[in-house]
Amino acid sequence: MPCGVEPFTHGGFPKEGMGAMPVARPTNYGQGTRRAFLLAGPLAFAGGCTLRRRQAERKVKQLGYVDTDQHREMALTAHPTHVIEPSDTLEIRVRPDSIVAIPLDSVVAADGTVDLSFAGRLYLAGMPLDEAEAIVAQRLTEYAEVHKIKLSEPVHVVIRPEEIKSKYYYVLGRGVTQAKFPTTGRDTVLEAILAAQVKSNAILEKSYVVRPHPMGLPDKILAIDWVGIRDRGDVTTNYQLFPGDRLVIPGGPEPGLIETLFGSLR
């Protein structure tokens, strides 16, 4: 009997009037074969692309070293005393408040000064908060003496950072959409990776942290064990991030269209 032709039977016997003549009935064997053949090409191509991308990723070097003395998850520390910088918003409270009406929220200008209303502008950039409080109190005391304002008590000033826009850490590298994030005081490598827009070509296993340092001092590059952080809960390299830190996430070749459509064969 020809391939793909089956006798048209009814109840196991030839249908009455049809005799034993076979009647062709199409089968889907050929259609499935063609479909598998059409898919085999792109899948093989995607597999080749994945292998080439994996080879390129293996050539990316792991930079840095593991420093167990660094602050990290479960061993966080407070940031150093805040130093006022341009773009910071400060809340300045004065007692007695009869001296001059100072804006409650004062933004540090690009030139490092703060507006004290009729008492003029005062340079505060680069100062810790307690030093800035003393400088502002001195200026207001002098202003009261010049304008013969009677004070019921010595001038007392309290300055609090309302919004800090001068302290950031940075996420860089080919494997991520590069961006800066304001520091909160409790930032870690894990939290930074989750907050960043990590790309599909990211090589998180070879990420590292670069600490800024003054000119002439040796580089400080901290290696990250991403598998340990993610899979084993090992906090050794889940370093605490400080203002100015650079978290670098390397990236390999970006996947092509076919590999993206059919998925990575890792």
N, C-alpha and C positions, 0 to 999 in steps of 0.2 A: 504494500500500500504506500502511496506517495507520502513523503515527509510533510507533516502538518495537515494531513487529511485523516479524518476519523469517520467510521461508519455512523450514520445518523440512525440511532436505534430508539426504540420505545419499549421500556420494560425488559431490555436485554435481547429483543428480537427485532428483526427488520420491520419497519413500519409497513402496514398493509398497503399494497399497491406500489411500493418502492422497490420491492425485491431486496436483493442484497447489494444493490448498487450503492457504492459509497458516495456520500454527499460531503463536499468540502466544507469544513468549518474552520475559520481562521484561529490561530493560536497566537499568544503574546510572547512566545519564546524569543523571537527575533527582535521584538521591540525592547525587551529587557536587556538583551545583549548590546543593542545599539546604545541604550541609555548608559550602561556601565562603561562602554567604550568612550562615550563622550565625557564622562566624569573622570576617567582615568588620567587623561592628559593634564587637565588643570591641577588635579591632586598631586600628580608626580612633580609638576612644575612648582607647586607651592612647597612640597617637601624639599626640593632642591634649594629654593630660596631660603627656607628655614635653616637648612644645614649651613649655607654660606653665611647667614646672619649669625648663627651660633659660633662659627669659626672666627668671625670678626670680633664678636664679644669676648672670646677667650684671649684675644690679643690686647685687650684693654687692661692696663696694669692696675693692681691694687696699691694705692698710695697711702702713706701714713703708717702709724704704729698704734697699738693699743696702750692707753695710759690709764692704769687702774687708780691713779691718784686724782683723777678728774671728778668733779661733781656730776652726778647722774641720777637717774630715777631711783627713788628710795634713799637718796643721799643728796637732796637738793640744798642749796644755800641761798641766802638773801643776796640780791644784787648790791653792788657798792652804792654808797650814798649818791642820790640823784644830783647830777650836775646840770644846771640850766643851760639850754641851748636854743637857738632860733627855732621858731615854729611851735615851741611849747606853749600851752595855755596854763597860766598860773592863777590861782585863787589867792588874792591878797586881802587880808583882813587887818584893819588898823584900830587901835584903841588908844586914846578916845577918838571916836569917829567925827568929831567936830573940826578936825584939822583941815581936811580936804576930801572931796568926794572922789575917791579912786574907783575906777571900774572894777566890779567884783571879779570878772574874768578878763585878765590882761594877757594878750598874746605877745610873746617875745618876737620882736621884729627881726628882719634879716640882718640888721646891723647890731643885734644883740641887746637892744634897749627895750625898756618897758615904760609905758605911758603912766605917769603918776599925776595926771590931770594938771592943775595949776602949779604943782611942785616940779613940773618939767619931766623930761625923759632921763632915765637912769640906766647905765650899762650894767647888766646882770649876767650876761652870757659867760659860761665857764666857772660860775660860782656854785658851790653847794648851797642848799636851802638856808642853813643857819647863817652863813656868811651874807647871803642876799638879804635876809631879814634884818641883820644889823646895819647894812648899808642903807636900806630903805628907811629904817627908823632914824638914822642919823640925818638923812636928807629932810625928812618931815619935821624933825626937831629944829633944824636950821630954818626951814620955811616958816614955822610958827614964830621963831624969834624975830625974823625979818619983818613979818607982818603983824607983830605984836599980838599974837593969839595966845590968850591965857589957857594953860593946860591944867586940868584937874589932877593929872597924873603923868608920869613919864610915858613917852610914846612906846607902844608895844606893837610889834608886827608879826603876823603869822603868814607864811607862804606855803601853799600846798600845790603840787602839780595836779591840775584839773584834767588835762589831756596831754599825753606825751606823744609828740610827733617827731621826735629826734632820735629815738632809740629803736633800731630795727635789727633783725637778723635776715640773712639773704639765702634764697634757695636758687642754685645755679646749676648749669650743666646741660648737655644735649638731651638728657632723659627727662626733662621737666620744662614746663613753661616758667621761665625765670621770673622771680617776683621777690618783693621784700615784705616782711610781716612785722608788725609792732611787737615788741617784747612784753611779756606779761609777768615775768619773774619766775614762771614755772614751766617754761618751754623746754621740750626735750626733742631728740632726734625723731622719735616715733611720732610725736604730735606734729612736728614740722612736715614730715612726709605725708601724713594724713591730710594736712591742710593744703599741701601743694597740689598742683595739677600735674601728676606724674603721667608721662607718655608711655605708649605701648612698647617703645624701644628702650625703656629705662633699664639700667643694670644696677639695681638696688644693692646687689651683693658686693659691689665695689664702690659704694658711696663712702664719703669721708667728710670730716669737718676741718675747716681751715680757720685758725684763730688769728686775728689781726695782732701785729706787734710793731713796736717802734723800729725805725731804720737801724740796721746794724745787728739786730738780734736774730738768732736762728729761727727758721720757719717752724711753726707748730701745726702739724697735720695729723689728725686723729682718725685712724681707721675704724670703720663701722662693721660689725658682724650682724648684718641684716637678718640672716637666717636664725641666728641665736636670739635676736630681739623678737622676731615674729613667731618662730616655731617653738622655742624653748623657754621664752620668758626670761632670757638672760639679760640683766640690766647693765652688764659691765660696760658696753659701748653705747648704751642709750644715754648719751651725754646730755647734760643741761646746756642749753644754748644761752649765750649772753649777747648783749648789743654788739653788733659788728661781726658776729660769727658768720661764716659762709658754709652752708651745707651744700656739697657738690654731689650731684647724681649724674654719673656718666651715662652715655647712651650709645647703643650700637646703630647699625643701619636701620632706617625705618622700614617696616614691612611694606611690600608692594601691594597693588590692588588685589591680585589673585590670592596672595597669602592672607590678606585681610578678610576677603570674602569666604574663604574656605577654612580659615582658622589656622593658628600655628600648630605645627606637629611636634612640639617639644616633648 
